[in-house]
Amino acid sequence: MSEPGRGFTVGSQVFVDLWSLMGLVPLACESPGESASVFTALAGEKAAFVAVEKEWFDGLPESVRKRLEKSADPVWIQFPSCESGEMR
């Protein structure tokens, strides 16, 4: 029987710190321009899903966003940014 995938969280330090309290594996990355480190880390893991900060996700190139939005392995789930008015 294979191990179940784990949940990860990607975005600003505050965002990933809060989600890590729920047991997700934090991958802090302040800028989408530095996303190569995130994708490298995820490639070596068995990720079931990624809770990603919407503001960070929106900063990725459109072609990358489209591919991730369709991805089922892992599933990318967008959540409002902590500093935005969406959380109030």
N, C-alpha and C positions, 0 to 999 in steps of 0.2 A: 504494500500500500504506500502510495507516495505522500510526502508531507504536503499539507495545505500551504498555499501561498500566503505571504505576509502583506500587511498593509503598510504603505509608506506615505509620507507627507513631504511636499516640496513647496518652497516659497521663502518668505523672509524669516529671519530668526524668531521673531515673536510668533508668527503663524505656526511654524513647525514645533516650537516649544509647547504651545497650547495643545496641538494635536498629539504630541508625544505623551502627554498626560493620559490620553485615552489608549495608549499602547501602540501607536503607530511608530514606525521607524523614521526618525527625522533626517531629512536631507536638506539642510539650510543652503539656500542659494539666493543671494540678494538681487541678482540681476539675471534676467533670461539670457543675456549675452554670455553668461558663464555656464550655460546649461549642459555643455559637453561633460562636465564632471558628474552631473546628475544622471545623464543617460549611461555613462560608463558604470556608475555604481549600480544602477538598476539592471544593467545587462548581466551582472554577476550574481544577481539575486533571483529568487523565485517570488516575484511580486504578483499578488492577486489584484490589487488596486492601488491607485495613487490619489490621495487627497491633495489637490493642488490649489494654490492661492490664485484666484481669478485674475487679479492684476498682473501677477507674474506670468500666467498662462497667456494672457492677451499680448504680452510683450514678445512672445516667440514669433518667428517668421510664419506667415500664413500657411505655407506648405507643411510645416512641422505641426502646427495646430490642427490642421485638417486630418493629418495622419493619426495624431493622438486621439482626436475626437472619435475616430472610427475604430480605434484599437480595442480589442477584447482581451488582450494579454500583454500588459495589464490594462484594466479599465481606468481611465483618467476621469476623476470627479472634481469639478470646479466648486470652490466655496468662496464666499466673499472675503475680501482682504480685511485684516484686523483694523487697519488704520482708516479704512474708508467709511463713509456714512452709511453703508449698507448694513453694518453691524449694530447700528444704534436703533 
